[in-house]
Amino acid sequence: MEVWMSDRFICHSCDQPKHSLEPRKSKVTGMDILICKTCIDKGFEPRHLLIIAYGGTDLMRKKATKFIKDNLYVGDKITLTEVL
C-alpha cells in the first residue's frame, strides 16, 4: 500500500496535518480516505462519514452505530440531531 508523504495533507479522521497518510477504504462507507497511522491504530473512522452513513442503508447504519457507540472517531459526541 502506498503511503503519501507531505506536510500539506490532512488526516480525514483527526483533521490534523500529518507527514504521512495512508489511503484506505472507509470501513463504514467504502469511500476512499487518507488517514494517519495514529487513527488507523485506534480504529477510527472520519466523524463526518459516520454521520452520513447513519442516514444510508441499513447495513451502513449498523456499521456506523457500532463506531458511534464505541466512540471510534475524533471530535464532539455525535448527537441524534446530527444523524436525523
C-alpha positions in Angstrom: 0.0 0.0 0.0 1.3 3.4 -0.9 2.0 6.0 1.8 1.5 9.6 1.0 4.3 11.8 2.3 3.8 15.6 2.7 3.4 18.2 5.3 0.3 19.5 3.5 -2.0 16.6 3.8 -4.8 16.5 6.5 -5.9 13.2 8.0 -9.6 12.7 7.2 -10.2 11.3 10.7 -8.4 13.7 13.1 -8.2 16.7 10.8 -4.6 17.2 11.7 -1.7 17.9 9.3 0.5 14.8 9.1 3.7 14.0 7.3 2.4 10.7 6.0 -1.1 9.4 5.3 -2.2 6.0 4.1 -5.0 5.7 1.5 -7.7 3.4 2.9 -11.3 2.5 2.3 -13.7 3.6 5.0 -15.0 0.6 6.9 -18.4 2.1 7.0 -19.0 3.7 3.6 -16.3 2.1 1.4 -15.2 5.6 0.3 -11.5 6.3 -0.3 -9.9 8.3 2.6 -6.5 9.4 3.7 -5.8 8.5 7.3 -2.8 8.8 9.6 -1.1 5.9 11.4 -2.4 7.0 14.8 -6.1 6.9 13.6 -5.5 3.6 11.9 -4.1 2.1 15.0 -7.0 3.3 17.1 -9.5 2.0 14.5 -11.0 5.5 13.9 -13.3 6.5 11.1 -14.0 10.0 9.9 -16.7 11.6 12.1 -18.5 13.2 9.1 -18.7 9.8 7.3 -20.3 8.2 10.3 -23.0 10.9 10.3 -23.6 10.4 6.5 -23.6 6.6 6.8 -26.2 6.7 9.6 -28.7 8.1 7.1 -27.8 5.5 4.5 -28.6 1.8 4.0 -29.5 -0.5 6.9 -26.0 -2.1 6.6 -24.3 1.3 6.7 -26.4 2.4 9.7 -25.5 -0.8 11.6 -21.7 -0.2 10.9 -22.0 3.5 11.8 -23.9 2.7 15.0 -21.0 0.5 16.3 -18.4 3.2 15.6 -20.6 5.9 17.2 -21.3 3.7 20.3 -17.7 2.8 20.8 -16.5 6.4 20.2 -14.2 5.4 17.4 -13.9 8.8 15.9 -12.3 12.2 16.7 -14.4 15.1 17.7 -17.5 16.1 19.7 -20.0 13.4 20.6 -22.3 12.7 17.7 -25.9 13.7 18.6 -29.2 12.5 17.5 -30.0 15.8 15.8 -26.8 15.4 13.6 -27.9 12.0 12.3 -31.6 12.7 11.7 
